[in-house]
């Protein structure tokens, strides 16, 4: 039912994680 939502949410979360890593150079890259 929420499949289309997940498809839109997954890439959004991935982009958020990348942005967080970009704006947080202090955090260690795993």
PDBQT receptor file of N, H, CA, C and O in Angstrom, charges set to zero:
ATOM      1  N   UNK A   1       0.848  -1.206   0.000  1.00  0.00    +0.000 N 
ATOM      2  CA  UNK A   1       0.000   0.000   0.000  1.00  0.00    +0.000 C 
ATOM      3  C   UNK A   1       0.880   1.251   0.000  1.00  0.00    +0.000 C 
ATOM      4  O   UNK A   1       0.656   2.192  -0.761  1.00  0.00    +0.000 OA
ATOM      5  N   UNK A   2       1.891   1.231   0.880  1.00  0.00    +0.000 N 
ATOM      6  H   UNK A   2       2.073   0.466   1.499  1.00  0.00    +0.000 HD
ATOM      7  CA  UNK A   2       2.773   2.408   0.959  1.00  0.00    +0.000 C 
ATOM      8  C   UNK A   2       4.042   2.191   0.140  1.00  0.00    +0.000 C 
ATOM      9  O   UNK A   2       5.083   2.787   0.416  1.00  0.00    +0.000 OA
ATOM     10  N   UNK A   3       3.938   1.327  -0.874  1.00  0.00    +0.000 N 
ATOM     11  H   UNK A   3       3.092   0.843  -1.099  1.00  0.00    +0.000 HD
ATOM     12  CA  UNK A   3       5.123   1.047  -1.692  1.00  0.00    +0.000 C 
ATOM     13  C   UNK A   3       5.621   2.304  -2.410  1.00  0.00    +0.000 C 
ATOM     14  O   UNK A   3       6.813   2.606  -2.355  1.00  0.00    +0.000 OA
ATOM     15  N   UNK A   4       4.726   3.048  -3.087  1.00  0.00    +0.000 N 
ATOM     16  H   UNK A   4       3.757   2.803  -3.132  1.00  0.00    +0.000 HD
ATOM     17  CA  UNK A   4       5.181   4.273  -3.779  1.00  0.00    +0.000 C 
ATOM     18  C   UNK A   4       5.807   5.265  -2.811  1.00  0.00    +0.000 C 
ATOM     19  O   UNK A   4       6.743   5.985  -3.160  1.00  0.00    +0.000 OA
ATOM     20  N   UNK A   5       5.281   5.294  -1.588  1.00  0.00    +0.000 N 
ATOM     21  H   UNK A   5       4.521   4.709  -1.305  1.00  0.00    +0.000 HD
ATOM     22  CA  UNK A   5       5.839   6.207  -0.580  1.00  0.00    +0.000 C 
ATOM     23  C   UNK A   5       7.256   5.788  -0.235  1.00  0.00    +0.000 C 
ATOM     24  O   UNK A   5       8.150   6.626  -0.124  1.00  0.00    +0.000 OA
ATOM     25  N   UNK A   6       7.458   4.477  -0.064  1.00  0.00    +0.000 N 
ATOM     26  H   UNK A   6       6.731   3.796  -0.154  1.00  0.00    +0.000 HD
ATOM     27  CA  UNK A   6       8.791   3.967   0.279  1.00  0.00    +0.000 C 
ATOM     28  C   UNK A   6       9.774   4.293  -0.834  1.00  0.00    +0.000 C 
ATOM     29  O   UNK A   6      10.907   4.701  -0.578  1.00  0.00    +0.000 OA
ATOM     30  N   UNK A   7       9.325   4.108  -2.084  1.00  0.00    +0.000 N 
ATOM     31  H   UNK A   7       8.404   3.777  -2.292  1.00  0.00    +0.000 HD
ATOM     32  CA  UNK A   7      10.215   4.374  -3.217  1.00  0.00    +0.000 C 
ATOM     33  C   UNK A   7      10.659   5.830  -3.228  1.00  0.00    +0.000 C 
ATOM     34  O   UNK A   7      11.760   6.152  -3.674  1.00  0.00    +0.000 OA
ATOM     35  N   UNK A   8       9.777   6.719  -2.725  1.00  0.00    +0.000 N 
ATOM     36  H   UNK A   8       8.882   6.457  -2.363  1.00  0.00    +0.000 HD
ATOM     37  CA  UNK A   8      10.122   8.148  -2.685  1.00  0.00    +0.000 C 
ATOM     38  C   UNK A   8      10.906   8.470  -1.423  1.00  0.00    +0.000 C 
ATOM     39  O   UNK A   8      11.713   9.399  -1.399  1.00  0.00    +0.000 OA
ATOM     40  N   UNK A   9      10.659   7.692  -0.373  1.00  0.00    +0.000 N 
ATOM     41  H   UNK A   9      10.003   6.937  -0.392  1.00  0.00    +0.000 HD
ATOM     42  CA  UNK A   9      11.302   7.972   0.914  1.00  0.00    +0.000 C 
ATOM     43  C   UNK A   9      12.732   7.464   0.938  1.00  0.00    +0.000 C 
ATOM     44  O   UNK A   9      13.625   8.137   1.453  1.00  0.00    +0.000 OA
ATOM     45  N   UNK A  10      12.957   6.266   0.378  1.00  0.00    +0.000 N 
ATOM     46  H   UNK A  10      12.232   5.719  -0.040  1.00  0.00    +0.000 HD
ATOM     47  CA  UNK A  10      14.304   5.671   0.409  1.00  0.00    +0.000 C 
ATOM     48  C   UNK A  10      15.355   6.615  -0.184  1.00  0.00    +0.000 C 
ATOM     49  O   UNK A  10      16.339   6.916   0.490  1.00  0.00    +0.000 OA
ATOM     50  N   UNK A  11      15.181   7.092  -1.419  1.00  0.00    +0.000 N 
ATOM     51  H   UNK A  11      14.381   6.847  -1.967  1.00  0.00    +0.000 HD
ATOM     52  CA  UNK A  11      16.177   8.008  -2.004  1.00  0.00    +0.000 C 
ATOM     53  C   UNK A  11      16.287   9.302  -1.205  1.00  0.00    +0.000 C 
ATOM     54  O   UNK A  11      17.369   9.879  -1.105  1.00  0.00    +0.000 OA
ATOM     55  N   UNK A  12      15.174   9.758  -0.638  1.00  0.00    +0.000 N 
ATOM     56  H   UNK A  12      14.295   9.288  -0.720  1.00  0.00    +0.000 HD
ATOM     57  CA  UNK A  12      15.197  10.995   0.157  1.00  0.00    +0.000 C 
ATOM     58  C   UNK A  12      16.079  10.800   1.380  1.00  0.00    +0.000 C 
ATOM     59  O   UNK A  12      16.888  11.664   1.716  1.00  0.00    +0.000 OA
ATOM     60  N   UNK A  13      15.917   9.655   2.044  1.00  0.00    +0.000 N 
ATOM     61  H   UNK A  13      15.259   8.953   1.771  1.00  0.00    +0.000 HD
ATOM     62  CA  UNK A  13      16.726   9.360   3.237  1.00  0.00    +0.000 C 
ATOM     63  C   UNK A  13      18.197   9.241   2.853  1.00  0.00    +0.000 C 
ATOM     64  O   UNK A  13      19.077   9.711   3.574  1.00  0.00    +0.000 OA
ATOM     65  N   UNK A  14      18.451   8.611   1.716  1.00  0.00    +0.000 N 
ATOM     66  H   UNK A  14      17.736   8.230   1.130  1.00  0.00    +0.000 HD
ATOM     67  CA  UNK A  14      19.836   8.440   1.263  1.00  0.00    +0.000 C 
ATOM     68  C   UNK A  14      20.465   9.810   1.005  1.00  0.00    +0.000 C 
ATOM     69  O   UNK A  14      21.613  10.055   1.378  1.00  0.00    +0.000 OA
ATOM     70  N   UNK A  15      19.704  10.699   0.366  1.00  0.00    +0.000 N 
ATOM     71  H   UNK A  15      18.771  10.501   0.064  1.00  0.00    +0.000 HD
ATOM     72  CA  UNK A  15      20.211  12.040   0.093  1.00  0.00    +0.000 C 
ATOM     73  C   UNK A  15      20.475  12.786   1.394  1.00  0.00    +0.000 C 
ATOM     74  O   UNK A  15      21.461  13.512   1.522  1.00  0.00    +0.000 OA
ATOM     75  N   UNK A  16      19.571  12.594   2.363  1.00  0.00    +0.000 N 
ATOM     76  H   UNK A  16      18.770  12.004   2.259  1.00  0.00    +0.000 HD
ATOM     77  CA  UNK A  16      19.742  13.250   3.665  1.00  0.00    +0.000 C 
ATOM     78  C   UNK A  16      21.027  12.779   4.320  1.00  0.00    +0.000 C 
ATOM     79  O   UNK A  16      21.787  13.579   4.865  1.00  0.00    +0.000 OA
ATOM     80  N   UNK A  17      21.266  11.480   4.264  1.00  0.00    +0.000 N 
ATOM     81  H   UNK A  17      20.648  10.830   3.821  1.00  0.00    +0.000 HD
ATOM     82  CA  UNK A  17      22.474  10.925   4.873  1.00  0.00    +0.000 C 
ATOM     83  C   UNK A  17      23.716  11.502   4.216  1.00  0.00    +0.000 C 
ATOM     84  O   UNK A  17      24.686  11.834   4.897  1.00  0.00    +0.000 OA
ATOM     85  N   UNK A  18      23.690  11.623   2.892  1.00  0.00    +0.000 N 
ATOM     86  H   UNK A  18      22.902  11.353   2.339  1.00  0.00    +0.000 HD
ATOM     87  CA  UNK A  18      24.846  12.175   2.170  1.00  0.00    +0.000 C 
ATOM     88  C   UNK A  18      25.062  13.630   2.571  1.00  0.00    +0.000 C 
ATOM     89  O   UNK A  18      26.191  14.064   2.800  1.00  0.00    +0.000 OA
ATOM     90  N   UNK A  19      23.958  14.380   2.651  1.00  0.00    +0.000 N 
ATOM     91  H   UNK A  19      23.041  14.028   2.464  1.00  0.00    +0.000 HD
ATOM     92  CA  UNK A  19      24.069  15.792   3.035  1.00  0.00    +0.000 C 
ATOM     93  C   UNK A  19      24.625  15.917   4.439  1.00  0.00    +0.000 C 
ATOM     94  O   UNK A  19      25.478  16.764   4.703  1.00  0.00    +0.000 OA
ATOM     95  N   UNK A  20      24.139  15.069   5.346  1.00  0.00    +0.000 N 
ATOM     96  H   UNK A  20      23.446  14.381   5.131  1.00  0.00    +0.000 HD
ATOM     97  CA  UNK A  20      24.615  15.113   6.737  1.00  0.00    +0.000 C 
ATOM     98  C   UNK A  20      26.113  14.852   6.775  1.00  0.00    +0.000 C 
ATOM     99  O   UNK A  20      26.844  15.510   7.515  1.00  0.00    +0.000 OA
ATOM    100  N   UNK A  21      26.569  13.893   5.977  1.00  0.00    +0.000 N 
ATOM    101  H   UNK A  21      25.976  13.359   5.376  1.00  0.00    +0.000 HD
ATOM    102  CA  UNK A  21      27.997  13.570   5.952  1.00  0.00    +0.000 C 
ATOM    103  C   UNK A  21      28.782  14.751   5.371  1.00  0.00    +0.000 C 
ATOM    104  O   UNK A  21      29.890  15.044   5.822  1.00  0.00    +0.000 OA
ATOM    105  N   UNK A  22      28.212  15.421   4.381  1.00  0.00    +0.000 N 
ATOM    106  H   UNK A  22      27.312  15.184   4.015  1.00  0.00    +0.000 HD
ATOM    107  CA  UNK A  22      28.895  16.561   3.757  1.00  0.00    +0.000 C 
ATOM    108  C   UNK A  22      29.036  17.703   4.750  1.00  0.00    +0.000 C 
ATOM    109  O   UNK A  22      30.070  18.369   4.811  1.00  0.00    +0.000 OA
ATOM    110  N   UNK A  23      27.960  17.922   5.540  1.00  0.00    +0.000 N 
ATOM    111  H   UNK A  23      27.121  17.381   5.490  1.00  0.00    +0.000 HD
ATOM    112  CA  UNK A  23      27.958  19.035   6.495  1.00  0.00    +0.000 C 
ATOM    113  C   UNK A  23      28.592  18.642   7.820  1.00  0.00    +0.000 C 
ATOM    114  O   UNK A  23      28.724  19.472   8.719  1.00  0.00    +0.000 OA
ATOM    115  N   UNK A  24      28.989  17.364   7.942  1.00  0.00    +0.000 N 
ATOM    116  H   UNK A  24      28.881  16.690   7.212  1.00  0.00    +0.000 HD
ATOM    117  CA  UNK A  24      29.616  16.898   9.192  1.00  0.00    +0.000 C 
ATOM    118  C   UNK A  24      30.963  16.235   8.888  1.00  0.00    +0.000 C 
ATOM    119  O   UNK A  24      31.084  15.012   8.952  1.00  0.00    +0.000 OA
ATOM    120  N   UNK A  25      31.973  17.048   8.557  1.00  0.00    +0.000 N 
ATOM    121  H   UNK A  25      31.875  18.041   8.505  1.00  0.00    +0.000 HD
ATOM    122  CA  UNK A  25      33.301  16.499   8.234  1.00  0.00    +0.000 C 
ATOM    123  C   UNK A  25      33.996  15.950   9.475  1.00  0.00    +0.000 C 
ATOM    124  O   UNK A  25      34.976  15.211   9.372  1.00  0.00    +0.000 OA
ATOM    125  N   UNK A  26      33.484  16.315  10.649  1.00  0.00    +0.000 N 
ATOM    126  H   UNK A  26      32.689  16.916  10.733  1.00  0.00    +0.000 HD
ATOM    127  CA  UNK A  26      34.097  15.843  11.897  1.00  0.00    +0.000 C 
ATOM    128  C   UNK A  26      33.763  14.382  12.144  1.00  0.00    +0.000 C 
ATOM    129  O   UNK A  26      34.560  13.642  12.720  1.00  0.00    +0.000 OA
ATOM    130  N   UNK A  27      32.561  13.965  11.698  1.00  0.00    +0.000 N 
ATOM    131  H   UNK A  27      31.913  14.566  11.230  1.00  0.00    +0.000 HD
ATOM    132  CA  UNK A  27      32.164  12.576  11.939  1.00  0.00    +0.000 C 
ATOM    133  C   UNK A  27      32.996  11.644  11.067  1.00  0.00    +0.000 C 
ATOM    134  O   UNK A  27      33.277  11.967   9.913  1.00  0.00    +0.000 OA
ATOM    135  N   UNK A  28      33.398  10.484  11.607  1.00  0.00    +0.000 N 
ATOM    136  H   UNK A  28      33.170  10.221  12.545  1.00  0.00    +0.000 HD
ATOM    137  CA  UNK A  28      34.222   9.516  10.866  1.00  0.00    +0.000 C 
ATOM    138  C   UNK A  28      33.429   8.857   9.744  1.00  0.00    +0.000 C 
ATOM    139  O   UNK A  28      32.266   8.497   9.926  1.00  0.00    +0.000 OA
ATOM    140  N   UNK A  29      34.056   8.701   8.595  1.00  0.00    +0.000 N 
ATOM    141  H   UNK A  29      35.001   8.993   8.447  1.00  0.00    +0.000 HD
ATOM    142  CA  UNK A  29      33.382   8.049   7.461  1.00  0.00    +0.000 C 
ATOM    143  C   UNK A  29      33.507   6.541   7.566  1.00  0.00    +0.000 C 
ATOM    144  O   UNK A  29      34.612   5.998   7.585  1.00  0.00    +0.000 OA
ATOM    145  N   UNK A  30      32.365   5.869   7.633  1.00  0.00    +0.000 N 
ATOM    146  H   UNK A  30      31.467   6.311   7.617  1.00  0.00    +0.000 HD
ATOM    147  CA  UNK A  30      32.412   4.403   7.755  1.00  0.00    +0.000 C 
ATOM    148  C   UNK A  30      32.291   3.784   6.378  1.00  0.00    +0.000 C 
ATOM    149  O   UNK A  30      32.308   2.560   6.248  1.00  0.00    +0.000 OA
TER     150      UNK A  30
